[in-house]
Amino acid sequence: MEKYIRITAGIIGSILLIISLVGMNNELVESDSVDAMLPPCTVDDGMPWPGDEEVTCYWGMSVEIVEIPAEAIAADVVVDISWVKDGVWIGIAEADQIENCELKNDYYECAKNSVTLIEGGDTSNGEIQWTPEPGEYRFVAGGEDSQSLQQFSVDWGYEATLKSGVTTPLLLIGIGLLSYSIFRGTLF
């Protein structure tokens, strides 16, 4: 019976060692480029005097939800977002902020400052580096007030590795189980 326990400990120890070493040394990396859209402002003609127009500008929010699963708590995740267009910005908001917006064809139109951003915004200067927590998020685009629809390209990518707080205990347990498996039979 002792022999089977040592073999099982050796197998489990080997698996834990492999998982911890792969988790420490490998990164999950992905990137892409997408088109973002800044909604046009609306102009209401002034009444009763011409030239007394009221301009209302908006932020655009993505229809797609970015879901960060609860398991991501065990990983160090960094999301890099960048764009090259003057007068526009990207932000990140919790998905439930959609209640402040109205669905258009392929985006949500939000009144300016009606959405609370958790990252990015008008001070982001063409790039955001975001370390997300588990939850659901949407991207928001805003910028200079313009009466025309502005479209621009956004590059994004992320890197994820297991946290050392996860890999180190796995490594130590794996070494302990392998040591038990190898040395238990020779020392006793």
N, C-alpha and C positions, 0 to 999 in steps of 0.2 A: 504494500500500500504506500509506503514511504517513497518508493521509486516513482510511482505515478504522481504523487504530490510534487516531487522535485521536477519531473518532466513538465507538469502543468505550470509550475512557477517559472520554469525556464522559458516556456512559450509565451506566457503573459508578460514576463520581464522583457523578452525580445521585442514583442509588439509595442510595449510602452516606450522602449528605447528608440525604436524606429519612428514612432509618432512624434516624440519630443525632438529628435534630431531633425526630422523633416520640417516640423513646425518652426524650429528656431532658424533654419537655414533657407527655407523657401518662402517666397512671397507670391501671393496671388495678385496678379497685375492685369488690369484691363483698361482700355481707353477707347474713345470714340469722338466724333465731332457731330454736333447737331445744330439745327437752325433755331434760333430764338427770335421772338417777335415782340416788338414794343408797340402796343396799341396806339392808334392815332387819337389825338385830342378831338373833342367835339366843340363846335362853335355855335352858340345860340345868338342869333341876331339881337342886337340891343333894341329895346323898346322904351320909350318912344323915340329915342334919338339914334340915328345912324352912327356907326362907329363906336357904339357903346356895347360891343359884343361881350359875351361871357364865354371864356375858354375853359373847358374842363378836360384835364388830362388824367390818364389812367396808368396803372401797372398791369402787366400781363402775368398770369400764373399758369403753370403747366397743368394739363389735364391728367398726365401720368403721375402716379404716386411712386416715390422712391421709398421702398420699405427696407429698413435695416432690422434684420431679425434679432431676437433676444440672444441668440448664440454668438452674435458679434461682440458681446461683452468680453469674450475670451480672446479677442483679437485686437491688435493695434491696427486701426483702419485710418488711412489718410486719403482724402479726396481732393484732387487738384482741379480747379476750374479756371479757364482763362479765355479771353476774347480780345480781339483787336478791333475796336470801333470806338471812336470818341463820342462822349456824351451819353453813353448807355452803361448800365450796370446789371449785375446778376445778384440775386439774394436767395436765401433758403428760408422757408417758413414751414412750420408744422402743417401737416395736411388738413387739419381741421379748420385752418384759417380760411378755407374755401367758403365758409358761411358769409364772409364779407364780400363775395364776388358774384358776378353774373356770367353764366356760360355763354360764350360766343361759339363760332363754328368749331375751332380746334384749340381754344384756349379760354381761360377765365379772365374777365375784365374786372379789375379791382380799382376802386377809388384810391387815389394817392394817399399814402399813410394809413390806410384802413387795415393793413396786414402787418403783423409783428414779425420782423425778420430775426432769425436766430444767428445768421451769418451773412456776410456780404452787405450789399447795399451801395449807397451813393459814395462811400469812401473806399470802395474795394479796388479802385485803380486798375482794372483789367484782369484781376486775378483773385482767387479765393483759395485758401487752404483750410479745409474743414475736417475736423475729427468728429464724425457722427456718433451719436448714442443710439441704441435701439429705439425704433419708432417709425412713423410714417411722415414723409416730407414731400414738399413740392418746390419747384424752382420758380422764382419770380424775376421778371425783367422790368426795368424802369429806366428813366433817364431824362434827358432834356425834353421840355415840352415841345411837341411837334404835331402838326396837323396831319402829317402823313404817316403811314405804317412804316416802321423801320424794322428791317430784318437783318440779322447778323449771325455769324457763325460762332459757336461756343465749343471749345475743346475741353474734354474732361477725361480724367483717369483716376484710378484708385489703386492703392497698394494695401495689402493686408498680410499680416504675419501673426502667429500666435503670441500672446503676451508671455513674458518670461515667468510671470506668476503662475502660469499654467504649465509651461514646458519644464521648468525646473523641478517641481514635485514629481511630474511624470518620469523625468530622467532619474531622479533619486530612487523612486519606487522600483523602476525598471532595473537599476543597478542592484538594488537590494534583493529583488526576486531572482535575478541571474546569479548573484553571489550565493544565495541560499541553494539554488539548483546545482551549482557547480561544486561548491565547497562542503555542503552538508554531507555528501556521501564520502568525501575523502577525509574529513576531520573526525567523523564519529563512527 
